[in-house]
């Protein structure tokens, strides 16, 4: 983000702990002047395990960022939590807010009243992803949270902004609305995070899903391999892919024609770092997403 002094501030992550199969990230910050010369970097040191996806300057000359806080469960397992962090002008931490596990922050903005609105994603009850909106006051105290999306669907919020009427506009992607294949999803919300739903996208007829299903992988959690079972109402060309918590594709398990009825495929997971993943099946007009854990 460009700052009023003509310089720039950026946030992301660097390697905190290198493992044989992966690395654990540490939050990394940098501030440069208008010529690209360093003013400060990584004021939090290596103590904060996590990553940032968005940073903006605030009215007091400090910064607000959204991203993930990572909790290490063991040498082979960790979880992600939605995080908003307020920094001073020198990059020092003033306060932070965390949501539940299995969530991540994507975008944040200071609001007209001096508070903050942030958007990200969380795992829903049926193992899909939902939009997650978090409203905080100027001290980082929670005012409200909202989630939008269908259980088991794939709704991924990318950006949020306050509008002139002090409501909000949030944008991302969906596989539960429209044509069901990563459609853009834009929602206009009032000041309390309520709205009529997506703009210009018709609801999908779920009666069409008769005869199509995707079962929970087995075993779950798994160490070496996972079996994926699904049912098709007729023969389709199917794609089964694995995604991480941020929606990044990690692997394609299956990409071929399959007949009507039950199918099962086994796939080794030993190349995946320990953590939570999603597997997504696409077959003709149908899509379904579920989650599994690699230990």
RAWOPE-V792783 format. One record per pair of residues at least 12 apart in sequence whose C-alpha atoms are under 10 Angstrom apart, sorted by the first residue. I is the first residue (numbers start at 1). J is the second residue. If there is no record, write none. Layout:
i={I | I}
j={J | J}
This chain:
i={1 | 1 | 1 | 1 | 1 | 2 | 2 | 2 | 2 | 2 | 2 | 3 | 3 | 3 | 3 | 3 | 3 | 3 | 3 | 3 | 4 | 4 | 5 | 5 | 6 | 6 | 6 | 6 | 7 | 7 | 7 | 7 | 7 | 7 | 7 | 7 | 7 | 8 | 8 | 8 | 8 | 8 | 8 | 8 | 8 | 8 | 8 | 8 | 8 | 9 | 9 | 9 | 9 | 9 | 9 | 9 | 9 | 9 | 9 | 9 | 9 | 9 | 10 | 10 | 10 | 10 | 10 | 10 | 10 | 10 | 10 | 10 | 10 | 10 | 11 | 11 | 11 | 11 | 11 | 11 | 11 | 11 | 11 | 11 | 11 | 11 | 11 | 11 | 11 | 11 | 12 | 12 | 12 | 12 | 12 | 12 | 12 | 12 | 12 | 12 | 12 | 12 | 12 | 12 | 13 | 13 | 13 | 13 | 13 | 13 | 13 | 13 | 13 | 13 | 13 | 13 | 14 | 14 | 14 | 14 | 14 | 14 | 14 | 14 | 14 | 15 | 15 | 15 | 15 | 15 | 16 | 16 | 16 | 16 | 16 | 16 | 16 | 17 | 17 | 19 | 19 | 19 | 20 | 21 | 21 | 21 | 21 | 21 | 21 | 22 | 22 | 22 | 22 | 22 | 23 | 24 | 24 | 24 | 24 | 24 | 24 | 25 | 25 | 25 | 25 | 25 | 25 | 25 | 25 | 26 | 26 | 26 | 26 | 26 | 26 | 26 | 26 | 26 | 26 | 26 | 26 | 27 | 27 | 27 | 27 | 27 | 27 | 27 | 27 | 27 | 27 | 27 | 27 | 27 | 27 | 27 | 28 | 28 | 28 | 28 | 28 | 28 | 28 | 28 | 28 | 28 | 28 | 29 | 29 | 29 | 29 | 29 | 29 | 29 | 29 | 29 | 30 | 30 | 30 | 31 | 31 | 39 | 40 | 40 | 41 | 41 | 42 | 42 | 43 | 43 | 43 | 43 | 43 | 44 | 44 | 44 | 44 | 45 | 48 | 48 | 49 | 49 | 49 | 49 | 49 | 50 | 50 | 50 | 50 | 50 | 50 | 50 | 50 | 51 | 51 | 51 | 51 | 51 | 51 | 51 | 51 | 51 | 51 | 52 | 52 | 52 | 52 | 52 | 52 | 52 | 52 | 52 | 52 | 52 | 52 | 53 | 53 | 53 | 53 | 53 | 53 | 53 | 53 | 53 | 53 | 53 | 54 | 54 | 54 | 54 | 54 | 54 | 54 | 54 | 54 | 54 | 54 | 55 | 55 | 55 | 55 | 55 | 55 | 55 | 55 | 55 | 56 | 56 | 56 | 56 | 56 | 57 | 57 | 57 | 57 | 57 | 57 | 58 | 58 | 58 | 58 | 58 | 58 | 58 | 58 | 58 | 59 | 59 | 60 | 60 | 60 | 61 | 61 | 61 | 61 | 62 | 62 | 62 | 62 | 62 | 62 | 62 | 62 | 62 | 63 | 63 | 63 | 63 | 63 | 63 | 63 | 63 | 63 | 63 | 63 | 63 | 64 | 64 | 64 | 64 | 64 | 64 | 64 | 64 | 64 | 64 | 64 | 64 | 64 | 64 | 64 | 64 | 65 | 65 | 65 | 65 | 65 | 65 | 65 | 65 | 65 | 65 | 65 | 65 | 66 | 66 | 66 | 66 | 66 | 66 | 66 | 66 | 66 | 66 | 66 | 66 | 66 | 66 | 66 | 66 | 67 | 67 | 67 | 67 | 67 | 67 | 67 | 67 | 67 | 67 | 67 | 67 | 67 | 67 | 67 | 67 | 68 | 68 | 68 | 68 | 68 | 68 | 68 | 68 | 68 | 68 | 68 | 68 | 68 | 68 | 68 | 69 | 69 | 69 | 69 | 69 | 69 | 69 | 69 | 69 | 69 | 69 | 70 | 70 | 70 | 70 | 70 | 71 | 73 | 74 | 74 | 75 | 75 | 76 | 76 | 76 | 76 | 76 | 76 | 77 | 77 | 77 | 77 | 77 | 77 | 77 | 78 | 78 | 78 | 78 | 78 | 78 | 78 | 79 | 79 | 79 | 79 | 79 | 79 | 79 | 79 | 80 | 80 | 80 | 80 | 80 | 80 | 80 | 80 | 80 | 80 | 80 | 80 | 81 | 81 | 81 | 81 | 81 | 81 | 81 | 81 | 81 | 81 | 81 | 82 | 82 | 82 | 82 | 82 | 82 | 82 | 82 | 82 | 82 | 82 | 82 | 82 | 82 | 82 | 82 | 82 | 83 | 83 | 83 | 83 | 83 | 83 | 83 | 83 | 83 | 83 | 83 | 83 | 84 | 84 | 84 | 84 | 84 | 84 | 84 | 84 | 84 | 84 | 84 | 84 | 84 | 84 | 84 | 84 | 85 | 85 | 85 | 85 | 86 | 86 | 86 | 86 | 94 | 94 | 95 | 95 | 95 | 96 | 96 | 96 | 97 | 97 | 97 | 97 | 97 | 97 | 98 | 98 | 99 | 99 | 99 | 99 | 99 | 100 | 100 | 101 | 101 | 102 | 102 | 102 | 102 | 102 | 102 | 102 | 102 | 103 | 103 | 103 | 103 | 103 | 103 | 103 | 103 | 103 | 103 | 103 | 104 | 104 | 104 | 104 | 104 | 104 | 104 | 104 | 105 | 105 | 105 | 105 | 105 | 105 | 105 | 105 | 105 | 105 | 105 | 105 | 106 | 106 | 106 | 106 | 106 | 106 | 106 | 106 | 106 | 106 | 106 | 107 | 107 | 107 | 107 | 107 | 107 | 107 | 107 | 107 | 108 | 108 | 108 | 108 | 108 | 108 | 108 | 108 | 109 | 109 | 109 | 109 | 110 | 110 | 110 | 110 | 110 | 111 | 111 | 111 | 111 | 111 | 111 | 111 | 111 | 111 | 111 | 112 | 112 | 112 | 112 | 113 | 113 | 113 | 114 | 114 | 114 | 114 | 115 | 115 | 115 | 115 | 115 | 115 | 115 | 115 | 115 | 116 | 116 | 116 | 116 | 116 | 116 | 116 | 116 | 116 | 116 | 116 | 117 | 117 | 117 | 117 | 117 | 117 | 117 | 117 | 117 | 117 | 117 | 117 | 117 | 118 | 118 | 118 | 118 | 118 | 118 | 118 | 118 | 118 | 118 | 119 | 119 | 119 | 119 | 119 | 119 | 119 | 119 | 119 | 119 | 119 | 119 | 119 | 119 | 119 | 119 | 119 | 120 | 120 | 120 | 120 | 120 | 120 | 120 | 120 | 120 | 120 | 120 | 120 | 121 | 121 | 121 | 121 | 121 | 121 | 121 | 121 | 121 | 121 | 121 | 122 | 122 | 122 | 122 | 122 | 122 | 123 | 123 | 123 | 123 | 123 | 123 | 123 | 123 | 123 | 124 | 124 | 124 | 124 | 124 | 124 | 124 | 124 | 124 | 125 | 125 | 125 | 126 | 126 | 126 | 126 | 126 | 126 | 126 | 127 | 127 | 127 | 127 | 127 | 127 | 127 | 127 | 127 | 127 | 127 | 127 | 127 | 128 | 128 | 128 | 128 | 128 | 128 | 128 | 128 | 128 | 128 | 128 | 128 | 128 | 128 | 128 | 129 | 129 | 129 | 129 | 129 | 129 | 129 | 129 | 129 | 129 | 129 | 129 | 129 | 129 | 129 | 129 | 129 | 129 | 130 | 130 | 130 | 130 | 130 | 130 | 130 | 130 | 130 | 130 | 130 | 130 | 130 | 131 | 131 | 131 | 131 | 131 | 131 | 131 | 131 | 131 | 131 | 131 | 131 | 131 | 131 | 131 | 132 | 132 | 132 | 132 | 132 | 132 | 132 | 132 | 133 | 133 | 133 | 133 | 133 | 133 | 133 | 133 | 134 | 134 | 134 | 135 | 135 | 135 | 143 | 144 | 144 | 145 | 145 | 146 | 146 | 146 | 147 | 148 | 148 | 148 | 149 | 149 | 149 | 149 | 149 | 150 | 150 | 150 | 150 | 151 | 151 | 151 | 152 | 152 | 152 | 152 | 152 | 152 | 152 | 153 | 153 | 153 | 153 | 153 | 153 | 153 | 153 | 153 | 153 | 154 | 154 | 154 | 154 | 154 | 154 | 154 | 154 | 154 | 154 | 154 | 154 | 154 | 154 | 154 | 155 | 155 | 155 | 155 | 155 | 155 | 155 | 155 | 155 | 155 | 155 | 156 | 156 | 156 | 156 | 156 | 156 | 156 | 156 | 156 | 156 | 157 | 157 | 157 | 157 | 157 | 157 | 157 | 157 | 158 | 158 | 158 | 158 | 158 | 159 | 159 | 159 | 160 | 160 | 160 | 160 | 161 | 162 | 162 | 162 | 162 | 163 | 163 | 163 | 163 | 165 | 165 | 166 | 166 | 166 | 166 | 167 | 167 | 167 | 167 | 167 | 167 | 167 | 167 | 168 | 168 | 168 | 168 | 168 | 168 | 168 | 168 | 168 | 169 | 169 | 169 | 169 | 169 | 169 | 169 | 170 | 170 | 170 | 170 | 170 | 170 | 171 | 171 | 171 | 171 | 171 | 171 | 172 | 172 | 172 | 172 | 173 | 173 | 174 | 175 | 175 | 175 | 175 | 175 | 176 | 176 | 176 | 176 | 176 | 176 | 177 | 177 | 177 | 177 | 177 | 177 | 178 | 178 | 178 | 178 | 178 | 178 | 178 | 179 | 179 | 179 | 179 | 179 | 179 | 180 | 180 | 180 | 180 | 180 | 180 | 180 | 181 | 181 | 181 | 181 | 183 | 184 | 184 | 184 | 185 | 185 | 185 | 185 | 185 | 186 | 186 | 186 | 186 | 187 | 187 | 206 | 208 | 208 | 209 | 209 | 209 | 209 | 209 | 209 | 210 | 210 | 211 | 211 | 211 | 211 | 211 | 211 | 212 | 212 | 212 | 212 | 212 | 212 | 212 | 212 | 212 | 212 | 212 | 212 | 213 | 213 | 213 | 213 | 213 | 213 | 213 | 213 | 213 | 213 | 214 | 214 | 214 | 214 | 214 | 214 | 214 | 214 | 214 | 214 | 214 | 214 | 214 | 214 | 215 | 215 | 215 | 215 | 215 | 215 | 215 | 215 | 215 | 216 | 216 | 216 | 216 | 216 | 216 | 216 | 216 | 217 | 217 | 217 | 217 | 217 | 217 | 217 | 217 | 217 | 217 | 218 | 218 | 219 | 219 | 219 | 220 | 220 | 220 | 220 | 220 | 221 | 221 | 221 | 221 | 221 | 221 | 221 | 221 | 222 | 222 | 222 | 222 | 222 | 222 | 222 | 222 | 223 | 223 | 223 | 223 | 223 | 223 | 223 | 223 | 224 | 224 | 224 | 224 | 224 | 224 | 224 | 224 | 225 | 225 | 225 | 225 | 225 | 225 | 226 | 226 | 226 | 226 | 226 | 226 | 226 | 226 | 227 | 227 | 227 | 227 | 227 | 228 | 228 | 228 | 228 | 228 | 228 | 228 | 228 | 228 | 229 | 229 | 229 | 229 | 229 | 230 | 230 | 230 | 230 | 230 | 230 | 230 | 231 | 231 | 231 | 231 | 231 | 231 | 231 | 232 | 232 | 232 | 232 | 232 | 232 | 232 | 232 | 232 | 233 | 233 | 233 | 233 | 233 | 234 | 234 | 234 | 234 | 234 | 234 | 235 | 235 | 235 | 235 | 235 | 235 | 235 | 236 | 236 | 236 | 236 | 236 | 236 | 236 | 236 | 236 | 236 | 237 | 237 | 237 | 237 | 237 | 237 | 237 | 237 | 237 | 238 | 238 | 238 | 238 | 238 | 238 | 238 | 238 | 238 | 238 | 238 | 238 | 239 | 239 | 239 | 239 | 239 | 239 | 239 | 239 | 239 | 239 | 239 | 239 | 239 | 240 | 240 | 240 | 240 | 240 | 240 | 240 | 240 | 240 | 240 | 240 | 240 | 240 | 240 | 241 | 241 | 241 | 241 | 241 | 241 | 241 | 241 | 241 | 242 | 242 | 242 | 242 | 242 | 242 | 242 | 242 | 242 | 242 | 242 | 243 | 243 | 243 | 243 | 243 | 243 | 243 | 244 | 244 | 244 | 244 | 244 | 244 | 244 | 244 | 245 | 245 | 245 | 245 | 245 | 246 | 247 | 247 | 248 | 248 | 249 | 249 | 249 | 249 | 250 | 250 | 250 | 250 | 250 | 251 | 251 | 251 | 251 | 252 | 252 | 252 | 253 | 253 | 253 | 253 | 253 | 253 | 253 | 254 | 254 | 254 | 255 | 255 | 255 | 256 | 257 | 258 | 269 | 269 | 269 | 270 | 270 | 272 | 272 | 273 | 273 | 274 | 274 | 274 | 275 | 275 | 275 | 275 | 276 | 276 | 276 | 276 | 276 | 277 | 277 | 277 | 277 | 277 | 278 | 278 | 278 | 278 | 279 | 279}
j={31 | 54 | 55 | 56 | 57 | 31 | 32 | 33 | 34 | 56 | 57 | 31 | 32 | 33 | 34 | 56 | 57 | 58 | 61 | 63 | 57 | 61 | 33 | 34 | 32 | 33 | 34 | 35 | 31 | 32 | 33 | 34 | 35 | 36 | 37 | 38 | 39 | 30 | 31 | 32 | 33 | 34 | 35 | 36 | 37 | 38 | 39 | 56 | 57 | 29 | 30 | 31 | 32 | 33 | 39 | 40 | 41 | 55 | 56 | 57 | 63 | 91 | 28 | 29 | 30 | 31 | 32 | 41 | 52 | 53 | 54 | 55 | 56 | 65 | 27 | 28 | 29 | 30 | 31 | 41 | 42 | 51 | 52 | 53 | 54 | 55 | 56 | 65 | 66 | 67 | 25 | 26 | 27 | 28 | 29 | 30 | 50 | 51 | 52 | 53 | 54 | 55 | 65 | 67 | 25 | 26 | 27 | 28 | 29 | 42 | 49 | 50 | 51 | 52 | 53 | 67 | 26 | 27 | 28 | 29 | 42 | 46 | 49 | 50 | 51 | 27 | 28 | 46 | 49 | 50 | 28 | 45 | 46 | 47 | 48 | 49 | 50 | 46 | 49 | 75 | 76 | 273 | 273 | 76 | 270 | 271 | 272 | 273 | 274 | 76 | 271 | 272 | 273 | 274 | 273 | 49 | 50 | 51 | 70 | 72 | 78 | 46 | 48 | 49 | 50 | 51 | 68 | 69 | 70 | 42 | 44 | 45 | 46 | 47 | 48 | 49 | 50 | 51 | 52 | 69 | 70 | 42 | 43 | 44 | 45 | 46 | 47 | 48 | 49 | 50 | 51 | 52 | 67 | 68 | 69 | 70 | 41 | 42 | 43 | 44 | 45 | 46 | 48 | 49 | 50 | 51 | 52 | 41 | 42 | 43 | 44 | 45 | 51 | 52 | 55 | 91 | 42 | 43 | 91 | 90 | 91 | 90 | 90 | 91 | 90 | 91 | 91 | 92 | 87 | 90 | 91 | 92 | 93 | 87 | 91 | 92 | 93 | 92 | 69 | 70 | 68 | 69 | 70 | 71 | 72 | 67 | 68 | 69 | 70 | 71 | 80 | 81 | 83 | 65 | 66 | 67 | 68 | 69 | 70 | 80 | 83 | 104 | 105 | 65 | 66 | 67 | 68 | 69 | 83 | 84 | 85 | 104 | 105 | 106 | 107 | 65 | 66 | 67 | 68 | 104 | 105 | 106 | 107 | 108 | 120 | 158 | 66 | 67 | 84 | 105 | 106 | 107 | 108 | 109 | 118 | 158 | 159 | 67 | 84 | 85 | 86 | 87 | 106 | 107 | 108 | 109 | 86 | 107 | 108 | 109 | 110 | 86 | 87 | 88 | 89 | 109 | 110 | 86 | 87 | 88 | 89 | 109 | 110 | 111 | 114 | 116 | 110 | 114 | 88 | 89 | 114 | 87 | 88 | 89 | 90 | 86 | 87 | 88 | 89 | 90 | 91 | 92 | 93 | 94 | 85 | 86 | 87 | 88 | 89 | 90 | 91 | 92 | 93 | 94 | 109 | 110 | 84 | 85 | 86 | 87 | 88 | 91 | 93 | 94 | 95 | 96 | 107 | 108 | 109 | 110 | 116 | 118 | 83 | 84 | 85 | 86 | 87 | 96 | 105 | 106 | 107 | 108 | 109 | 118 | 82 | 83 | 84 | 85 | 86 | 96 | 97 | 104 | 105 | 106 | 107 | 108 | 109 | 118 | 119 | 120 | 80 | 81 | 82 | 83 | 84 | 85 | 98 | 103 | 104 | 105 | 106 | 107 | 108 | 118 | 119 | 120 | 80 | 81 | 82 | 83 | 84 | 98 | 99 | 101 | 102 | 103 | 104 | 105 | 106 | 120 | 246 | 81 | 82 | 83 | 84 | 97 | 98 | 99 | 101 | 103 | 104 | 105 | 82 | 83 | 101 | 102 | 104 | 101 | 275 | 274 | 295 | 274 | 295 | 223 | 273 | 274 | 275 | 294 | 295 | 273 | 274 | 275 | 276 | 293 | 294 | 295 | 101 | 102 | 273 | 274 | 275 | 276 | 295 | 100 | 101 | 102 | 103 | 245 | 274 | 275 | 276 | 99 | 100 | 101 | 102 | 103 | 104 | 105 | 122 | 245 | 246 | 275 | 276 | 97 | 98 | 99 | 100 | 101 | 102 | 103 | 104 | 105 | 121 | 122 | 97 | 98 | 99 | 100 | 101 | 102 | 103 | 104 | 105 | 106 | 118 | 119 | 120 | 121 | 122 | 132 | 134 | 96 | 97 | 98 | 99 | 100 | 103 | 104 | 105 | 106 | 118 | 120 | 134 | 96 | 97 | 98 | 99 | 104 | 105 | 106 | 107 | 108 | 116 | 117 | 118 | 119 | 134 | 136 | 140 | 97 | 98 | 108 | 140 | 116 | 138 | 139 | 140 | 139 | 140 | 139 | 140 | 141 | 139 | 140 | 141 | 134 | 136 | 139 | 140 | 141 | 142 | 140 | 142 | 122 | 132 | 134 | 142 | 145 | 122 | 123 | 122 | 123 | 121 | 122 | 123 | 124 | 129 | 245 | 275 | 276 | 120 | 121 | 122 | 123 | 124 | 129 | 130 | 131 | 132 | 245 | 246 | 119 | 120 | 121 | 122 | 123 | 132 | 245 | 246 | 118 | 119 | 120 | 121 | 122 | 132 | 133 | 134 | 157 | 158 | 159 | 246 | 118 | 119 | 120 | 121 | 132 | 156 | 157 | 158 | 159 | 160 | 246 | 119 | 120 | 133 | 157 | 158 | 159 | 160 | 161 | 170 | 120 | 133 | 134 | 135 | 158 | 159 | 160 | 161 | 159 | 160 | 161 | 162 | 136 | 137 | 138 | 161 | 162 | 135 | 136 | 137 | 138 | 161 | 162 | 163 | 166 | 167 | 168 | 162 | 163 | 164 | 166 | 137 | 138 | 166 | 136 | 137 | 138 | 139 | 135 | 136 | 137 | 138 | 139 | 140 | 141 | 142 | 143 | 134 | 135 | 136 | 137 | 138 | 139 | 140 | 141 | 142 | 143 | 162 | 133 | 134 | 135 | 136 | 137 | 143 | 144 | 145 | 160 | 161 | 162 | 168 | 193 | 132 | 133 | 134 | 135 | 136 | 145 | 159 | 160 | 161 | 170 | 131 | 132 | 133 | 134 | 135 | 145 | 146 | 147 | 156 | 157 | 158 | 159 | 160 | 161 | 170 | 171 | 172 | 132 | 133 | 134 | 147 | 155 | 156 | 157 | 158 | 159 | 160 | 172 | 246 | 133 | 147 | 148 | 154 | 155 | 156 | 157 | 158 | 245 | 246 | 247 | 147 | 148 | 155 | 156 | 157 | 245 | 151 | 152 | 153 | 154 | 155 | 245 | 278 | 290 | 291 | 147 | 148 | 149 | 150 | 151 | 152 | 153 | 154 | 290 | 150 | 151 | 152 | 150 | 151 | 152 | 153 | 289 | 290 | 291 | 151 | 152 | 153 | 154 | 216 | 277 | 278 | 279 | 288 | 289 | 290 | 291 | 292 | 149 | 150 | 151 | 152 | 153 | 154 | 155 | 156 | 278 | 279 | 280 | 288 | 289 | 290 | 291 | 147 | 148 | 149 | 150 | 151 | 152 | 153 | 154 | 155 | 156 | 157 | 174 | 245 | 247 | 278 | 289 | 290 | 291 | 146 | 147 | 148 | 149 | 150 | 151 | 152 | 153 | 154 | 155 | 156 | 157 | 174 | 146 | 147 | 148 | 149 | 150 | 154 | 155 | 156 | 157 | 158 | 170 | 171 | 172 | 173 | 174 | 145 | 146 | 147 | 148 | 149 | 155 | 156 | 157 | 145 | 146 | 147 | 148 | 157 | 160 | 170 | 193 | 146 | 147 | 193 | 191 | 192 | 193 | 192 | 192 | 193 | 192 | 193 | 192 | 193 | 194 | 193 | 187 | 197 | 198 | 174 | 175 | 176 | 177 | 197 | 174 | 175 | 176 | 177 | 176 | 289 | 290 | 175 | 176 | 287 | 288 | 289 | 290 | 291 | 174 | 175 | 176 | 177 | 180 | 280 | 287 | 288 | 289 | 290 | 173 | 174 | 175 | 176 | 177 | 180 | 181 | 182 | 247 | 278 | 280 | 287 | 288 | 289 | 290 | 172 | 173 | 174 | 175 | 176 | 177 | 182 | 183 | 184 | 185 | 247 | 171 | 172 | 173 | 174 | 175 | 182 | 184 | 185 | 246 | 247 | 170 | 171 | 172 | 173 | 174 | 184 | 185 | 186 | 170 | 171 | 172 | 173 | 185 | 171 | 172 | 186 | 172 | 186 | 187 | 188 | 188 | 188 | 189 | 190 | 191 | 188 | 189 | 190 | 191 | 190 | 191 | 189 | 190 | 191 | 192 | 188 | 189 | 190 | 191 | 192 | 193 | 194 | 195 | 187 | 188 | 189 | 190 | 191 | 192 | 193 | 194 | 195 | 186 | 187 | 188 | 189 | 190 | 193 | 195 | 185 | 186 | 187 | 188 | 189 | 198 | 184 | 185 | 186 | 187 | 188 | 198 | 184 | 185 | 186 | 187 | 185 | 186 | 186 | 204 | 286 | 287 | 288 | 289 | 203 | 204 | 205 | 206 | 287 | 288 | 198 | 201 | 202 | 203 | 204 | 205 | 198 | 200 | 201 | 202 | 203 | 204 | 205 | 201 | 202 | 203 | 204 | 285 | 286 | 203 | 204 | 282 | 285 | 286 | 287 | 288 | 282 | 285 | 286 | 287 | 201 | 198 | 199 | 201 | 197 | 198 | 199 | 200 | 201 | 198 | 199 | 200 | 201 | 199 | 200 | 286 | 285 | 286 | 232 | 233 | 285 | 286 | 287 | 288 | 232 | 233 | 231 | 232 | 233 | 234 | 260 | 261 | 230 | 231 | 232 | 233 | 234 | 260 | 261 | 262 | 283 | 286 | 287 | 288 | 229 | 230 | 231 | 232 | 233 | 262 | 281 | 286 | 287 | 288 | 228 | 229 | 230 | 231 | 232 | 262 | 263 | 279 | 280 | 281 | 287 | 288 | 289 | 290 | 227 | 228 | 229 | 230 | 231 | 264 | 288 | 289 | 290 | 228 | 229 | 230 | 279 | 289 | 290 | 291 | 292 | 229 | 230 | 264 | 265 | 266 | 279 | 290 | 291 | 292 | 293 | 266 | 292 | 292 | 293 | 294 | 291 | 292 | 293 | 294 | 295 | 274 | 275 | 276 | 291 | 292 | 293 | 294 | 295 | 268 | 269 | 270 | 274 | 292 | 293 | 294 | 295 | 268 | 269 | 270 | 272 | 274 | 293 | 294 | 295 | 267 | 268 | 269 | 270 | 271 | 272 | 294 | 295 | 266 | 267 | 268 | 269 | 270 | 294 | 265 | 266 | 267 | 268 | 269 | 292 | 293 | 294 | 264 | 265 | 266 | 267 | 268 | 240 | 253 | 263 | 264 | 265 | 266 | 267 | 279 | 281 | 262 | 263 | 264 | 265 | 266 | 261 | 262 | 263 | 264 | 265 | 281 | 288 | 258 | 259 | 260 | 261 | 262 | 263 | 264 | 258 | 259 | 260 | 261 | 262 | 263 | 283 | 284 | 286 | 259 | 260 | 261 | 262 | 283 | 258 | 259 | 260 | 261 | 283 | 284 | 257 | 258 | 259 | 260 | 261 | 283 | 284 | 256 | 257 | 258 | 259 | 260 | 282 | 283 | 284 | 285 | 286 | 254 | 255 | 256 | 257 | 258 | 259 | 282 | 283 | 284 | 254 | 255 | 256 | 257 | 258 | 259 | 281 | 282 | 283 | 284 | 286 | 287 | 252 | 253 | 254 | 255 | 256 | 257 | 258 | 280 | 281 | 282 | 283 | 284 | 287 | 252 | 253 | 254 | 255 | 256 | 265 | 279 | 280 | 281 | 282 | 283 | 287 | 288 | 289 | 253 | 254 | 255 | 278 | 279 | 280 | 281 | 282 | 289 | 254 | 272 | 277 | 278 | 279 | 280 | 281 | 289 | 290 | 291 | 292 | 276 | 277 | 278 | 279 | 280 | 289 | 291 | 272 | 273 | 275 | 276 | 277 | 278 | 279 | 291 | 275 | 276 | 277 | 278 | 291 | 277 | 277 | 278 | 277 | 278 | 277 | 278 | 279 | 280 | 271 | 272 | 277 | 278 | 279 | 269 | 271 | 272 | 279 | 267 | 279 | 280 | 265 | 266 | 267 | 268 | 279 | 280 | 281 | 266 | 267 | 281 | 281 | 282 | 283 | 283 | 283 | 283 | 293 | 294 | 295 | 294 | 295 | 294 | 295 | 294 | 295 | 293 | 294 | 295 | 292 | 293 | 294 | 295 | 291 | 292 | 293 | 294 | 295 | 290 | 291 | 292 | 293 | 294 | 290 | 291 | 292 | 293 | 291 | 292}
